[in-house]
Amino acid sequence: MTDDSSRIPVRAATHPLSRRGFLTAGSAGLAGASLSACYGDSAQDDAPPTDSPIVTPIGVEDAAWADIRARFILEPGTAYMNNASLGIPPASVAAAVGAGYEALSREPLHGKRDLGEVISNRVVPGLADFLSADPGELILTRNASEALHMGAVGVDLRPGDEVLITSQEHPAGRRPWEYRGARHGVKVNTVFIPSPFESEEQVTELVKAALTPATRAIAFCHVTRGGHLYPVRALCAMARERGIVSHVDGAQAVGMFPVDLHDLGCDTYSASLHKWMLGPMGTGFLYVRAGARDRVRSAFAPEDGAASAGYQPPGTSPLPTRAALAATLDFMEAVGIANVAARTRHLSDQLKSRLASLPGITMLSGPTPATSCPGSTIFELEGVDAIAAVPLVEERARIHIDEHQRDGHNAIRISTHVYNTTAEIDRVVETLKTLSE
């Protein structure tokens, strides 16, 4: 089947932002322009300038998303469907990172100050607003793994206290509690959650049955690596009723669909911003609910009840990448997170429909929107080793996918974002068909 994805333009990188363009902008200007005026005369004629207004898409069809797709600089002919591992930032975000490093190189003192102002005045408040949290409840980190560890080591636990995790946790969500077990005598219990599970109620009842009088904390994913959507609000409410601290791994959620942290009711929430949020690599956050700060303490400050600065890992932080989150927020706010959720759900539904035509397919993604996230699809293909399939698909069709050999599955994972097209979905399905013939 012919792939027409190349008809939608992609960006080509050109010259970096000038010193004057960065330093004279000031913090307000940097936030407004998102440090993105790095692409100029040599950009493709049919692609919009990086700093031009984004055309907010109306609807879920490919044509409505052409302007959005044109904001990315992915190599023409390559289809990227492994966003759950690492997202690809739009050109404006890539440009913002480069502009930040150039500013530090040209005028370190003022560049550092200006980047810090962008982070303080735009990034943290903008991210808090995006997540329905208070700015003081957010701590910027390198990734979800760092945030998960900070949250776990901050809980006041004693030998014999128990922590409950689920069988579908990512190693980054499991290992901090194993660390607490090895160093502090905490018992880590694991509740088995089927993959896929039947309903939100099934997950809630399984977790409830696994709690004991000694359970002091529960930790679980918002969305699992395999794309299963947990009933976060119900689990957090159950924990709070029992005086149990709740920790949520949101690495596979933030940027794919709306996340309201206050509404979820969790005590901590950790996420990377370089996956579905399409931020620079090496960005993430830890949320610690204001009312939980007496139970989740800073891993770095000796004082109890430390403010957010006390939770922040000490030392020099990656200012250019964190400041570039202003460009990420500009992009996501202009597109609209509800639109992202609708578009990724549409693409996943298209993929599931096309996969159903292949012999030997076992769909593992949850059967309803209540149990499956919008953008990740996992399935088994009879006779095909999932790990071996990943490089074969790239070799035959220049398509990046991933495997999911865990939870008892020999599964393939395809994660689609707003820059993908239905033509690319047809192309990956046709390629998978050749693997099973």
C-alpha positions in Angstrom: 0.0 0.0 0.0 1.3 3.4 -0.9 2.2 5.7 2.0 1.3 9.4 1.4 2.7 10.7 4.6 5.5 12.4 2.8 3.0 14.8 1.3 2.7 16.5 4.6 5.7 18.7 5.0 8.3 18.3 7.8 10.8 20.9 8.9 14.5 21.3 8.2 16.8 22.8 10.7 18.6 26.0 9.9 20.6 28.7 11.7 20.4 29.2 15.5 18.9 32.1 17.3 21.1 35.2 17.5 22.5 36.5 20.8 20.4 39.6 20.5 17.3 37.6 19.7 17.7 35.7 22.9 19.1 38.3 25.4 16.9 41.2 24.4 13.7 39.2 24.6 13.7 39.2 28.4 11.8 36.5 30.4 8.4 37.6 29.1 9.6 37.6 25.5 11.3 34.3 25.9 8.1 32.7 27.2 5.9 34.3 24.5 8.2 33.4 21.6 9.2 30.1 23.3 12.8 30.7 22.2 11.6 29.4 18.9 12.7 31.9 16.3 15.6 29.6 15.2 14.2 28.7 11.8 14.3 31.2 9.1 14.8 31.7 5.4 16.1 28.2 4.6 13.1 26.4 6.0 10.9 24.5 3.5 8.6 26.8 1.6 5.5 24.7 2.3 6.2 24.5 6.1 5.0 27.2 8.5 7.6 29.3 10.3 8.4 27.8 13.7 7.1 31.0 15.4 4.0 31.3 13.3 0.6 30.8 15.0 -0.4 27.2 15.3 -3.6 26.3 13.6 -5.6 24.6 16.3 -7.0 21.4 14.7 -10.8 20.9 14.4 -11.7 17.2 14.2 -9.5 14.1 14.2 -8.9 13.5 10.5 -5.4 13.8 9.0 -6.2 17.0 7.1 -7.0 18.8 10.3 -3.6 17.9 11.7 -1.4 18.9 8.7 -0.2 22.1 10.3 0.7 20.3 13.5 2.6 17.6 11.6 4.5 20.2 9.7 6.0 21.4 13.0 8.2 18.3 13.4 11.6 17.7 11.8 11.4 13.9 11.5 13.3 12.6 8.5 10.9 12.3 5.5 9.9 8.7 4.9 10.4 7.7 8.5 7.3 6.8 10.6 7.8 7.0 14.3 5.4 4.9 16.4 7.4 4.5 19.6 6.4 7.6 21.4 5.7 5.7 24.6 9.5 5.3 24.9 10.6 8.7 23.8 8.6 11.5 22.2 9.9 13.6 19.3 9.8 17.3 20.2 8.5 19.8 17.6 11.0 22.1 15.9 10.2 25.0 18.2 11.3 22.9 21.2 14.5 21.7 19.6 15.2 25.3 18.6 14.6 26.5 22.2 17.1 24.0 23.6 19.8 25.2 21.2 19.0 28.8 21.8 19.4 28.3 25.5 22.8 26.7 25.2 23.9 29.5 22.8 22.8 32.1 25.3 24.9 30.5 28.0 27.9 30.3 25.7 27.7 33.9 24.6 26.9 35.6 27.9 26.9 33.0 30.8 25.8 35.3 33.6 22.9 37.0 31.8 22.0 33.8 29.9 21.7 31.9 33.2 19.6 34.6 34.7 17.2 34.8 31.7 16.8 31.1 31.5 16.1 31.0 35.2 13.4 33.6 34.8 11.7 31.7 32.0 11.6 28.6 34.3 10.3 30.5 37.3 7.9 32.8 35.5 6.6 30.6 32.7 7.5 26.9 32.9 6.6 26.1 36.5 3.4 28.2 36.6 2.4 27.0 33.1 3.0 23.4 33.9 1.0 23.8 37.2 -1.9 25.3 35.2 -1.7 22.5 32.6 -1.9 19.9 35.4 -4.4 21.7 37.6 -1.9 22.0 40.5 -0.3 24.8 42.5 3.1 25.9 41.4 4.5 25.2 44.8 3.5 21.6 44.5 5.7 20.9 41.5 9.5 20.1 41.5 11.2 19.8 38.1 13.3 16.6 37.7 15.3 14.9 34.9 12.6 12.2 34.4 9.9 10.1 36.0 12.4 7.7 37.5 14.2 10.4 39.5 10.8 11.7 40.7 9.6 8.3 41.7 12.7 7.7 43.7 12.4 11.1 45.4 8.8 10.4 46.3 9.6 6.9 47.7 12.5 7.8 49.8 10.6 10.8 51.3 7.9 8.7 52.9 8.4 8.1 56.7 8.5 4.3 56.9 9.7 2.0 59.6 10.8 -1.6 59.7 7.8 -3.8 59.3 5.7 -1.2 57.5 4.3 -2.4 54.2 4.1 -0.9 50.7 1.7 -2.3 48.0 2.6 -2.1 44.3 1.0 -3.8 41.3 2.4 -6.5 39.1 2.4 -4.1 36.1 4.8 -1.5 37.5 7.7 -0.2 35.4 11.1 -1.1 37.1 11.5 2.7 37.8 8.3 2.5 39.9 9.2 -0.8 41.6 12.9 -0.4 42.4 12.7 2.6 44.8 10.4 0.6 47.1 12.8 -2.4 46.8 15.5 0.0 47.9 13.4 0.9 50.9 13.0 -2.8 51.6 16.7 -3.5 51.4 17.8 -0.4 53.4 15.0 0.2 55.8 13.3 -3.1 56.4 10.1 -2.2 54.6 8.0 -5.1 53.2 7.0 -4.7 49.6 3.9 -6.6 48.6 2.8 -7.0 45.0 -0.8 -7.4 43.9 -1.4 -9.2 40.6 -3.4 -7.2 38.0 -4.5 -9.1 34.9 -3.4 -7.9 31.5 -5.8 -6.8 30.2 -8.1 -6.4 33.1 -11.9 -6.5 32.9 -12.9 -3.3 34.5 -11.9 -0.4 36.8 -13.9 -2.2 39.5 -11.8 -5.3 39.1 -8.6 -3.4 39.7 -10.0 -1.5 42.7 -11.2 -4.7 44.3 -7.9 -6.5 43.8 -6.0 -3.6 45.4 -8.5 -3.4 48.2 -8.1 -7.1 49.0 -4.3 -6.8 49.1 -4.2 -4.1 51.7 -3.2 -5.0 55.2 -3.3 -3.1 58.6 0.4 -2.6 58.0 0.1 -1.0 54.6 1.5 2.6 54.7 1.8 3.4 51.0 0.5 2.2 47.6 2.2 2.9 44.3 0.8 2.3 40.9 0.8 3.6 37.3 -1.7 6.0 35.8 -1.2 4.2 32.5 0.9 1.0 32.4 3.7 0.4 29.9 1.2 -1.7 28.0 -1.3 1.1 27.8 -3.8 -0.1 30.5 -5.5 2.7 32.2 -5.8 2.4 36.0 -8.7 3.9 38.1 -6.4 6.4 39.7 -9.1 8.6 41.5 -10.8 5.5 43.1 -7.5 4.0 44.2 -6.3 7.3 45.7 -9.6 7.8 47.5 -9.4 4.3 48.9 -5.8 5.1 50.2 -6.8 8.4 51.8 -9.7 6.8 53.6 -7.3 4.5 55.3 -4.5 7.0 55.9 -2.3 5.4 53.2 0.0 7.5 51.1 -0.6 7.2 47.4 2.1 7.5 44.7 1.2 7.6 41.0 3.6 7.0 38.1 2.2 9.2 35.3 5.0 8.7 32.7 2.6 7.3 30.2 -0.2 9.8 30.9 0.9 13.4 30.9 0.6 14.9 27.5 -1.7 12.2 26.1 -4.9 13.2 27.8 -6.0 15.8 30.4 -4.5 15.2 33.9 -6.0 17.1 36.8 -3.8 16.4 39.8 -6.1 17.9 42.4 -9.0 16.0 41.1 -7.1 12.7 41.2 -6.3 13.1 44.8 -2.9 11.5 44.8 -0.2 12.4 47.3 2.6 12.3 44.8 2.6 12.1 41.0 5.7 11.6 38.9 6.1 11.9 35.1 8.6 12.5 32.3 7.9 15.4 30.0 9.9 13.9 27.1 7.3 11.3 26.2 3.7 12.2 25.4 4.3 15.9 26.4 6.9 16.2 23.6 9.4 18.1 25.8 13.2 18.0 25.6 14.9 14.8 26.7 15.8 14.9 30.4 12.8 16.8 31.7 10.2 15.6 34.2 8.5 16.6 37.4 7.5 15.4 40.9 4.2 16.6 42.3 3.8 16.5 46.1 0.3 17.5 47.2 0.4 20.4 49.6 -1.5 18.5 52.2 0.9 15.5 52.1 4.1 17.4 52.8 4.2 16.2 56.4 4.2 12.6 55.1 6.4 12.9 52.0 9.5 14.8 53.0 12.3 16.2 51.0 15.2 13.7 50.3 17.6 16.7 50.3 16.6 19.2 53.0 16.9 18.3 56.7 14.0 20.6 57.8 10.5 19.1 58.1 7.8 20.6 55.9 10.3 22.1 53.5 9.0 24.3 50.7 9.3 23.1 47.1 12.9 24.4 46.9 13.8 21.9 49.6 12.6 19.0 47.4 14.7 20.1 44.5 17.9 18.1 43.9 20.8 20.4 44.7 23.4 21.6 42.3 23.4 22.9 38.8 20.3 22.1 36.8 19.9 21.8 33.0 18.6 25.3 32.5 18.3 25.2 28.6 16.3 22.1 28.5 14.0 23.2 31.4 13.5 26.7 29.9 12.6 25.0 26.6 9.6 23.6 28.3 8.1 27.0 27.7 8.0 26.1 24.0 6.6 22.7 24.9 3.8 24.4 26.8 3.1 26.9 24.1 2.8 24.0 21.6 0.5 21.8 23.8 -1.7 24.7 24.9 -2.2 25.9 21.3 -3.0 22.3 20.1 -5.3 21.6 23.1 -4.8 18.5 25.3 -8.4 17.4 24.7 -7.7 17.5 20.9 -4.5 15.4 21.5 -6.6 12.8 23.4 -9.2 12.7 20.6 -6.6 12.4 17.9 -4.5 9.7 19.5 -7.7 7.7 20.3 -8.7 8.0 16.7 -5.4 6.8 15.4 -5.3 3.9 17.9 -8.9 2.9 16.9 -7.8 3.0 13.2 -4.9 0.8 14.1 -7.0 -1.7 16.0 -9.5 -1.9 13.2 -6.7 -2.6 10.6 -5.0 -5.1 12.8 -8.2 -7.1 13.2 -7.9 -8.1 9.5 -4.6 -9.9 10.2 -4.7 -13.6 11.0 -3.3 -14.6 14.3 -3.9 -11.3 16.1 -4.6 -11.2 19.8 -5.5 -7.7 20.9 -4.3 -7.0 24.5 -5.3 -3.4 24.8 -8.3 -2.8 27.0 -11.6 -3.1 25.3 -13.1 0.2 26.5 -11.8 3.8 26.9 -12.2 3.3 30.6 -9.5 0.7 30.7 -7.2 1.7 27.8 -5.3 4.9 27.2 -5.8 6.7 23.9 -2.4 6.3 22.3 -0.7 2.9 23.0 -1.8 -0.3 21.4 -0.4 -3.7 22.3 -1.1 -7.0 20.6 0.4 -10.4 19.9 0.9 -11.7 16.4 1.0 -15.5 16.2 4.4 -16.9 15.1 6.2 -13.5 15.4 8.7 -12.8 18.1 8.0 -9.3 19.4 11.7 -8.4 20.1 12.8 -9.7 16.7 9.9 -7.8 15.0 11.2 -4.3 16.1 14.4 -4.2 13.9 12.7 -6.0 11.1 9.9 -3.4 10.8 12.5 -0.7 10.8 14.6 -2.4 8.2 11.7 -3.2 5.8 9.6 0.0 6.2 11.5 2.6 8.2 9.0 2.4 11.0 9.9 2.6 14.7 7.8 0.4 17.0 8.5 -1.4 20.3 8.0 -4.7 22.0 6.1 -5.7 25.1 7.5 -9.0 26.3 6.3 -8.8 29.9 3.2 -9.5 31.9 3.3 -12.9 30.3 3.0 -11.5 26.8 5.0 -11.8 23.6 3.5 -8.5 22.4 4.2 -5.6 20.1 3.6 -2.1 21.2 2.7 0.7 18.8 2.2 4.2 20.3 0.8 6.8 18.0 0.9 10.6 18.6 -0.5 13.6 16.8 2.2 13.6 14.1 1.2 10.1 12.9 -1.2 9.5 10.0 -3.7 6.9 8.9 -1.4 6.2 5.9 1.4 5.3 8.3 -1.0 3.0 10.1 -1.8 1.2 6.9 1.9 1.0 6.2 2.8 -0.6 9.5 0.0 -3.1 9.3 1.1 -4.1 5.8 4.6 -4.6 7.1 3.5 -6.6 10.1 1.6 -8.8 7.6 4.8 -9.7 5.9 6.3 -10.9 9.2 3.6 -13.5 9.7 3.5 -14.9 6.1 
